[in-house]
Amino acid sequence: MIDAALTAMAETRWRSATVAGLCSAAQLNKRYFYESFSSLDDLATGTIDDVSAEVGQAAVAAYLGALDCPLEQQARLSVDAVISVLGTDLRKARVLLGGAAGTAAADMHRAEAMNSLTAILIEHARRIHDVGLETDSLARTAPAFVIGGTAQALLSWAEGTLPVTRDQLADDLTMLWLTLGASAAGIARSRIDNEHS
């Protein structure tokens, strides 16, 4: 059912979707739908949650598996894990990154899912930068900026409008993550030092 919903949402057919049509596409009967979901909106949010969880779990697993590696390798493996989820299934990229959900409730839920992914990046930043830097606004702005830019780059690549190889994309995103993270931390540290001097 999630797979059928993913297709309908990615192809911007969600507004005209029906329980009967989705059940037919999934080769399931309506009873299964109503045993699993309370409404089409419930299915839409479940689909978004499914993709978001897959992305988050892949990134965290890659990071945790590389804790003994240099920071650059940790970042590269995490970026590659995200590409593995969203770059190999355009539907997932469109639904999570492209706002293809189709209803106000689903769009709001998608934004919440992206905020959750931003929170994962913020938590990662806390582990590699001075926690005291959290007092600066860049501790919240920079991760949101990185997630937004990464989302656009990934979606463009998945759509075929960003003409780079998968390895180039992963290398470029890794460098951007590391460069922006280090720069933001440096600026925050300078601001905080200036406030205390």
Secondary structure by P-SEA (a helix, b strand, c coil): caaaaaaaaaacccccccaaaaaaaacccaaaaaaccccaaaaaaaaaaaaaaaaaaaaaaaaaacccccaaaaaaaaaaaaaaaccccaaaaaaacccccccaaaaaaaaaaaaaaaaaaaaaaaacccccccccccccaaaaaaaaaaaaaaaaaaaccccccaaaaaaaaaaaaaaaaaaaaaaaaaaaaaaac
